[in-house]
Amino acid sequence: LAWRLAGRALAPVREMSTIARAITEQDLHRRLPEELPANDEIGQLARTFNTMLLRLESAFDSLQRFTADAAHELRAPLSIMRTQLEVTMRRRRTEAEYVHSNATLLREVEQLTRVADHLLLLARADSGALLPKLEPLDLPDLVEEVADRWQASAAAKGAALKCSVVHGGRLMGDPDLLKRLLDNLLDNALRHTPSGGEVGVVAICADGVWTVSVSDSGPGVPVDAQPYLFERFSRGDPARSRSTGGAGLGLSICAAIARAHGGSIELAPGPLSGATFILRLPIHHGAAPNPSPPKETGSRPMAGAQASTGEVMAASPSRDRDH
């Protein structure tokens, strides 16, 4: 009788073991039957196992999407380079034609280099090896330096780039990584700002946290794309066009760098018609400064800058955005 009772008690465990052994990476969607054991310790084990399967399925799906997208991003410039070389080699070309061909090849090599560099940084972040080389730095000076570097690009596009910062208070951070983060945000904003539009950068400090907002006057981010903005290779449109020049990794890198500094980045309503990205970084050392009047680079302060640091709400009207 004891053996029979023990056998009946362990039957759910044997069934769970059989199902678990049969599950492979190809069918992670399978689950233990809900009715398998009763609401006891074995039932809790079954629910825990199903939760683990759900996490594994999500991780494998993300990995497969990432691999496919990475292959697509690397294959596209390689295909362009191969076509360009095949066309160029069909006959002798003039010097000007060779120069044009080489320029096309160089542009695609640069795109490949950017993608590889981005993937390497994200891999370091995933493994916990993205360790900022922290040093005291003046964040407003760094913001102004990056904004000044993008003034020529803004002028070439016919857009106004305006920078308003509050000086005072230092931040413990990695200047190279933070410059890269700001470069990505400004590159993203300018690529989606039309001629005659505006990009605004505001940096303020309050309660021991630096807040940097980057706003543009483009058409906004599609509502259905907002949950995926910081995912890798997310561009805000199903086609994932390369027409705007991005690789879909910029905002993922921004998020990784912000996290490495103990900060955060998010989409928020802002003073302009397009998207506003809010970066928040803790000071780590020293008290928050007493805000002084903003020092501005540009024709006028960006209206509504304070509002952009508030609670995250629904984003602006939609657009296809390539991050």
Secondary structure, 3 states (H helix, E strand, C coil): CHHHHHHHHHHHHHHHHHHHHHCCCCCCCCCCCCCCCCCCHHHHHHHHHHHHHHHHHHHHHHHHHHHHHHHHHHHHHHHHHHHHHHHHCCCCCCHHHHHHHHHHHHHHHHHHHHHHHHHHHHHHHHCCCCCCCCEEECHHHHHHHHHHHCHHHHHHHCCEEEEEECCCCCEEECHHHHHHHHHHHHHHHHHCCCCCCEEEEEEEEECCEEEEEEEECCCCCCHHHHHHCCCCCCCCCCCCCCCCCCCCCHHHHHHHHHHHCCCEEEEECCCCCCCEEEEEEECCCCCCCCCCCCEEECCCCCCCCHHHHCCCCCCCCCCCCCC
